[in-house]
Amino acid sequence: MWVNQRKRLLIGIFAASGVFLLIVSVNAQAGKKLAVFVSIAPQKYFVQQIGRELLDVQVMVQPGASPATYEPKPRQMAALSQTPIYFAIGVPFEKNWLKKITAVNPNMRVVHTDHGIQKIPMSAHRHATEKYPGKDHQGEPDPHIWLSPALVMIQARTIRDALQEIDPAHRSVYETNYKAFASTLAALDAEFRNTFADKQGLQFMVFHPSWGYFADTYGLKQVAVEIEGKNPKPSQLKELIEHAKEQGIKIIFVQPQFSSKSAKLVAREIGGQVAVADPLAQDWSANLRAVVREFKGALQ
């Protein structure tokens, strides 16, 4: 009986040891991944397409938060102290926090994925009519460069080059993944160009002017509801409603990070609808296709 008990005890110890070794092994494998930080969720999608299982990608701006006002959490700052590379994209919070982030980890490399992209001032492609010109943010560049597949192609090359430099042992893997991603981007761009081929110059309405680069790429024009980052005044709302009726606009896109109260009011007055278009969705490709389906339904 004692022998059987001892045997069961040894079996239990070996089993527990096996589980422990398995956990250690899994953690060791996870530890081999290159730790990467990005500013916003769509960037995680881009970086993962190129790095895949080689990377552990963390997002700075958490879901539901705004890249304009976000403040990193203490646990994020702690994680950043161990991160060798950070992919910035030019969103507003970076102006205040990148210096603080690099102070925490002077050895961390900051890669600006917006490098080589000609940005457009917010005012340049914000409104589609002189009647409703919009004067805010005139000197500030529009940061939403991740919503145009053509511009994502440029960002993808920058990401690939940085990963190859910091992790040369996997250079060929990054190159192979990049080529596959580039092919996907080219196909997506061609798909969208075909969708909007006969819709050139058509206007759509958004609450926050996030979709300017997307509109420019495919020959559309966005009309924004917000004025100087605020809900429009009654007189401005009236102009918006009149403009929407003149242009036959029947859909207004809103995003989760902003109030949709004014957008719903305009939609009701024009007999249109409100649709969610989240520029910060992590599943970038699926999200963009969903937005385009909404466009197609509204522009028919």
Helices and strands as residue ranges (DSSP letters): H 2-31, E 34-38, H 41-51, G 52-54, E 55-59, H 74-80, E 85-88, H 93-104, E 109-112, G 122-125, G 145-147, H 149-166, G 168-170, H 171-195, E 203-206, H 212-217, E 221-224, H 234-247, E 251-254, H 261-270, E 273-276, H 284-299
